[in-house]
Every structure is written in structure tokens, then in C-alpha cells.
């Protein structure tokens, strides 16, 4: 029997507010355990929550960026369950009246445009964190994260493959970082994903029984966990068993999912409106004010890069993955040839950033210095090969390309006479290969080009070398 996979993702994105959602405690990551708490976020009796206005602005901004309908009226609810890191015994979340409903996200996967619908985006407070490592016969709890504002972005079950799930997550992260509401740092838990995975026979309309996967902190782990779960469920059914609804943890070290607990349905949480918080009203004027803060979004920017700069769609897609990268490219392209700029940024610049484990905003090479080197390539002052040497120097030192070329004597040789002299020396040193070439072994042409470039120290103009060498050899 052939099966089809049905996947829905619940993505939790931590908002970049300076303080928590219902109190004034800091949201800074990495502080000493329980150093960023107060009576409100640890649930002491008699305290009252006060809503962070910026959190509402951020979720509305997200909803607009993801094509959602923004509810003019929404409210918070209490989601009741017991867990050691939930000090109040309930989580303030949203249930029947979320801030954002509907919407969709589009992305490319395997060269095809994929559209995933959104069910809702709602606002809630985060729980704390249980600590187990290095603690004998006990667990500790850190409540610093308690009360940090989260958006839960719930997709429709429109995803069909692990690759689509990973690309969907990447696109969400790109949008959230573009509109500057979440830093998207998965290692620090700023962006977390739960996946609901089920399989069904191809052609069946009814969904199969789903398992919820947790503990995935990278795009790679999202894809790997779902891939494993598909294999597990398929094997279970083919062996005559049945899938049970449960929550499973992804163990990245073993590469397997592990049963954690039976999955509770929504009604088991006993949701009811939070009596301590007034409903949220988003007026049309406030909505338009927030809409006015939206930047150019990645899809629109990608299309503009293609039309304005004449670069391929793939280049534009890579260069618009973050606002910072897109800004870096635009500043470089404004001062040099756009396609040459995209080639060097996507190649050498990104390679160095990856080697350094750095982001483009930390790049030591300014767009102005990079474009200065590209101009030297454009006007034939240096060759592409020499440019590699120049790039390595200007990336680390902060010097201009002109200074490096002058100091190291790297100006390209463009004089015909000088190049012909080198060609004749190479031909004189390889008479047997000259004879072979003239007898029809055309592939030797590349050998001669390499030898001439080597003899000139990489300084000879490649185009002239090709023309003059072909003339001399024939």
C-alpha cells in the first residue's frame, strides 16, 4: 500500500520585546537562572498581569506579513495543565478568539512554488525550563523564560514532505527577521517547532492518526524527525499495528523519535477567558499605523532585484534571505556591476562568513570596499584570478583594493607585446605540445592558457591571452 504524508506545523516564535508579556521583567537570554522573575511571572497569589502593547503590535505586523485577517476583537484564555515549569498551573494563551486568522505562506521547494495555509497566529506566554543535566537525583527549574511573549503560528495540514516542512520553516524565519519581530535564533529557543505527522493511503480523504513531534531546534532536525516518523508509522501499519495519538520527542543523537506522553485534546485543557485581562481591540487606525511600519517583504524584494538589477531569480532569492544581506547587496550593486556583485557576494563573501560563523552584519568587508575591487575587475586593472588574492587581503585588513594592488604590484598586464613575449616563451619550452596541438589535439589549448597565466604570475589579461595564444598556435 502506498501512503501519503500529512504534516502540520506549530511554530513558536519568541518576540523581540525588551520585557515580558505581562510584567516588566527582562527577556534577555543567558542570564543566571531565576534572575529575571517577579511576583507576576512566577504566579504569586493576588498579582495582576498587564499586557505589553508592543507584543500586540508585533503579532499584528506578523499577521499582515503573512496575509492573515486581523481580528478587531480578541481575548486571552487560561489553558490549564500541570507541569513543573508552569508556576501558575495554567498558561495565558488564546483560544477561540486569536489575533490573526487565516493567511498563507509561499516558498520554493524543488523548483516549484508551494503555498501553505495558516489556521491562526495567536499570542501566549512561554513556560519555564526544567534543568536535568549535572543534577543528581533531582531536577531544577529556571523561570527566566516564564512570561516571555510567544507567537504560535499554526499551519493548515498542507505540507506533504520533510523537505517542504524545512523550507516552510526557513521562509517563516526569513519573514519574521525581515519585519524584526523575532531574531529567529533556533539554538537559543527563539524559534521552536512542533510537527503533527500522520500518514494515510493515497486517495483517502480522512486524515490518519497523528503524532506530535517536539524538541527540534534546527531545519535539518525538523526534516530528519519527520522523515523518521514517516518510516515508523508506515512500518507500524504494514506490520498490522496502528498509530496512537501521542507526543514524541526527537532524539537527535540516536536519530529517532521517542514516546513522551499520550496527547491531550484541546478540551482537556479546560480553556476559559482570563478574568484578569480585558479583551484586545485593534482599531482600523491602529491597524493602518502598524501596516505603515512593514518593510518591503522578501518576495517583493526578490522580484524587484530580478527586474531592477537583471540578476537571475536564484541569485535574487539567495540575496534576499535576510534584510541585512539584501541591503549589503544593494549598496554594492549601486557602485558596481550588479551581476558581478551578486557573484562575489554569493561566492567569496558568503564563504568567508560561513568559515567565521558570522552573519552579514558582522562582515569586516564593507560594500564600498568590495565594489572598489569589482571596479578594478571591470576596467581590466586586475584579472579575476588576481582579484581572489586582493579579496583575501581586503576582507581581513580593511585596506582598499587600490592600496593592495599598488602595494603588491598586482596590476593586470594588458599590453599585447608583453603577453606575446610570455606566449612565445611558453611555446619554446613545450615544442612537442605545440606540434601535438597543430596536429589536431585541440584540448591542449587549456594547457597553454594555464602555462601563460602561470608564467605571468596570473597578471595577464585572460581574454587577450586566449586571442593572442590562439593566433600564435595556429
N, C-alpha and C positions, 0 to 999 in steps of 0.2 A: 504493500500500500504506500502511495506517495502522500507526503504530508506537506501542508503549508504552515509556515510560522506566522503567528500574530504577536506583535510587540507593541506595547505602550510604555512610554517613559514618564516618570515623575521626577522632575529635576528641581532640586532645591538650590536657589541662588541667594547667597548672603549679600544683603545690601550694603553699600559703602557709606552708611551713615556713621557719624562720629560717635553717636551714643545709641543705646539700645532702644527697642521699640516702645517700651512703656516706662522707662526710667532714664536717669541721666548718666548711668554707668558707661564707661568706655567700651568700645568694641575692638580695641587693639588686639592683634594676635600675638601670642607668645609670652604674655605676662605670667608672673608667678601664679600658681593655682589659687583660685578663690580670692584674688586680689582686686577683682573688678566686679564686686557684688554689692547689693544693698538690700534693704528690707523688702523692696518691691520685687526685684527679680529672683529672690530666694523664697518668696511666698510667705512672708511673715503675716500673722493674723492682723486684720484691721487696716492694711495698706491698700491704696487705690492706684491703679495704673493710669498713666496719662499718655495719650497717643503721640508719637513722633510724626509731625506733619511731613517731614522730608520723606519718610518711608512711603507715605501715600503718593507723594509726587513721583517717586521713583517707580512705583508699580504702575501708575497711570502712564508714565513715559514708556515703560516696557510694553504695556498693552497696546499703545499706539504704534510702537515699532514693529509689533507682531500682528498687526491687523485685527486686534480684538475690539469687541464692543465694550465701552467703558460704562459701567453701571452708575447711574446718577445717585443711586441709593444702595449702600451695602452695610453689612454689620459683622461684628465679631461673635464667635461662638466659643463655648468651652468644650474641648474634646477630652473626655475623661478616660484616663487609663493610669495604671500604676507602673512606675519604673523608677529605679533608684536615682536617676539623674533628672527626674522631673519633680522638683520640690513641692509644687502646689498640689500635685496629684491630678492636675489637668493642664492641658496646653491651650493657650488662647490662639485660636485659628479662625478660619471662616468656613462656613458650610453651605447653606442654601443660598446665600447672597454674597458671592465673591465680588471683588472689584472689577475683574476682567473676565469676559466670557467669549467663547468662540475664538476666531483668529486662525492663522496658519503661518507656517514657516516653509520657505522653499530653499532647496540646496541641490547641488550637483552630486551624483554618485554614478560611477562607471560611465560618465559622459552623458547621462540622462538627467533631466530635471525631475526632482521628486518634491511633492507637496504633502506636508504632514499637517493635518488639522489639529487645533488646540481645543481642549474642552473648556479650560478655565486657567486663570492665573490668580492665586489668592495669596493673602498675606498672613503670616503667622510668626510666633516666637520660636526660637530654637530651644532645644533642651541642653542640659549639661553634657559632660563627657565622663564616662566611667574609666578609671585607670586600673590596669591589672598588672602590667609588666613591672618586674622588680619588687613586687609586693607579695610577701609570703602569707598564705592562708587568709587573705583578705582582698578587698577591692576598695579603692578610694574614689571620690568623685570631685571633679573640678567644675564649679558652677560659673566660671567666667563666661562661657558661651550662652548660658541661660538668659533668654530675653533678647538675644541678638536677632534683628529682623531678617526674616527669610521670605522669599517669594517661592511658592511652589507652582511650577509650570507643568501642567498636566496635558499630555498629548492624547489625541484620539488613537485607537489601535490601528494606525495606518502604516506602521513600519513592518517590513517583511524580512529583513536580513540583518545580521550583526553589523555589516558594513554601513547600511542605512542608519542604524542606531548611532554609530560612532560619528558619521557625518552630520547627522541631526544635532548631536551634542556640540560638535565643533561650530556649527552655524549659530546655535544659541549663544555660545560663549562669545563669538565674534560680535553679535548684535549687542549683548549685554555690555561688552567692553567699549563698543562704539558709543553707546549712549551714556557710558560712565556711571552705571548704577551698581556694577559688581566687578571685582577685579579678576574673577574667573580662575583664581588660583586653586586648582583641584587638590594639590598636595596639602594645603592648609585648610581644606574643607570648605572653601568659599563657594565651590560648585560641586554638588553631590548628586548622584543619580540612583534611583531605584527603577528596576525594569520589571514589568509584568510580561511574562513569556508563556505562551501556550502554543500548542500545535493542533491541527485539525486535518482530516482527509481533504485532499484537493477537491474543490467543488462544493464542500459543505458550508452552509451559511452560518450555522451556530458555532460559537466560539468553544474551544476546548477549555479544560480546567487549567487555570493559570498558577504559576509560581512567581512570587515576588523575590527578586534578587537584590541584595544590598551589599554595601561595602566595596563599591567600585570607585576608585579615585583617579582614573585616567581613561582617555578614549580607548586605548589599547585594551585595558581591563574590561571596559564595557562590552567591547566586541568579543573578547575571549570568554567572558562569563556567559553571554547569551549563546555563543556557539556551543559551549559545553552543555548548557541546559537543554538546547535543542536535541543534542545527541542523547542526553539522559532520558528525556521524555519519549523520544522516538523508540529507543531501546526498550523502555518500560512497557510501552503499548504493544510493541511487536512481540514481547515475551508473554503477553497475556495479562499484564498488570494494568493498573490505572493510575493516573496522575492525581495527587491530592492537592488541595489548595493549601499552600503554606508559604512561609517566609524562609528564604535560604540565603546563607552568607557565601560570598565569593572568597575562596582561599587562593590568593594569587601565587603563593609558594607551591601549593600542590596542583594548582590549575583545575580545581573542582569546586562545585557548589556544595554546601553542607546544610542540612536541615537545621533551622533555628527554632521555629515555633509554628503552630497552626495559625493560619491567617484569619484575623478577626474581620468581620464585615463592618461596614460603616455604622450600622445601628448599635453595634456593641459598644461604641464609644459614648453613647448617650449624649449626643450633641444637644446643647440648648443655648439660646442667646446669652451672651455675657452681660450680667446685670450692672457691671461696673463701668461699661463703656457705651457711650452714645453711638448711634448709627453714623456712618460716614456719608456725607453728601458732597458730590463733585458737581459743582455748578458748571454751566456751559462756559462762563467766562474763565473760571479756573482751568477748565479743560483746555481751552484755547491758549491760555497762558503757558501751560505745560507743553502743548504741542509746539509752541514757538521756540522751545529750548531744544527740540530734536535736531541733531546734526544731519548731514547727508548720510544716509544709511548705506551699508556695504554694497547692496545690489545696484543701487542708483549710481554709486561712485564707480563701481566696476564698469557699468555701461558707459559712463562719461569718459573713463580712461580710454576705452576702446575707440570711441568716436573722436575725442579731443586729441589724443596722443598717437592714434593709429597703431597701437600695440595689439598683439593677439589677445583673445579672450582669456586664455590660460594665464598669460602674464598679468593681466588686469585682476584676475581672481586671486592670484598669489599676493600681489602688491596691495590688495585691499583687505587682507585678512585682519589687519588692525588699523585703527586710525593713525597711529604713530608711524607705521610703515608707509601708509598711503601719503601722509604728509611729507615724509622723508623723500619718497619718490618724486612727488610734485615739485619740491624745492630743487631737486637735482635736475629734473626734466626741464624746468624753466630756464636753466642755464646751459643745457647741452642737448644733444640729440636724444629724443625720448626713448627710442628702441635700444640705443647703446646704453642708456641709463638703466633701463629695466634689466638688460643682460647682466650688467655688473652687479647690480643690487641683488638680483635673484641668485647669482652665482657666488662671486667672491665675498660680498658683504655678508650675505646670509651664512656662508660657510664659516667665516670668522666669528660671527655672533654665536653660532652653534658650538664652535670649539670653546668659546669663552663662557658658554652657558648664560649668555646675556640677551637682553631684549634690544630692539632697535633704538629705544630712547636712551640706552646706555652706550650707544655706538660712539667710539672715540673719533671716528672719521665724519666730519661734517659734510652735508650735501654740497657746500661751496667748495671744499677741498676735493671731493670726488669729481664734481663737474669740471674743476680745473684740470684734472688729469684727463678726463674724457675729451676736453677741447684739444689737448695735445695729440690725442689719437686722431681726432677729426681732421686736424690740419697737417697731419703726417709728420709732426715733430718727433713722435715716438711710435714704434710699432706695437701691435697687440702683445707680442712677447715681452718687449721692454716694459710695457705697461704693468705686467704681472710683478716685475721687480719693483717698479715705482709704487704700486699699490701696497705691497707689503711694508714698504718704508713709511708711506704717509699714514697708513692705518694705525701704526703704533706710535709714531713720533709726533704727529701733529704738524709736520712740515708741509709746505705746499708742494705740489708736483713739480712746479717750475724750479724750486730750490733743489729738489732731489735730482732732477735731470741735469741741472747745471753742475752740482757738486760731484756727481758720479760720471759726468761726460756721457750721458745716455742718448744724446740727440741722434735721431734716425738718419742713416745715410740714404740720400735721395739722388745724389749725383750719378749719372749714368756711367761716367768714366770710372769712378771708384768701384762701382758694382761690377762692371765688366772685368776689371782687373782681378777681382776676387774670383769671378766665374772662370776666367782663364787659368788661374792658379789651381782651382779645383779640378778642372778638366785635365790639366797637365799631370796632376797627381794620380788620376784614375783613367789612363788611356784605354785599358781593357773594357771598362764600363761604358766609356764613350762609344767604343766600337760596338758593344752589345746593344746600346740604345739605338744607334744608327742602323743596326741590322733588324730592328723591329721590336725590341724589348722595351716598350713604352713605359712600363711600370717603374723603370729605373729613374724616371723623371723626378719622382718624390725623393729618391736618394740624393740626387744632385741639389735639389732645393734645400734639403736638410744640411748638406755639407757647406753650401754657400752661407746659409744663415749662421751655422756654427763658426765658420771662418771669419764672419763679420761681427762675431760676438752678439748676434741677434739684432744688430743695428740696421741691417739693410732693409730697405722698403720691400715687403713681401711681394706686392703687386709688380714692382719693377724687376725684382729677381725673377719672377715667373716669365715675364715677357722677354727679358734680355737673355735668360738662360735658354728658353725655347728657340730663340733666334740663333744663338751660338751653336747649340747642339745640332740644329738642322742645317 
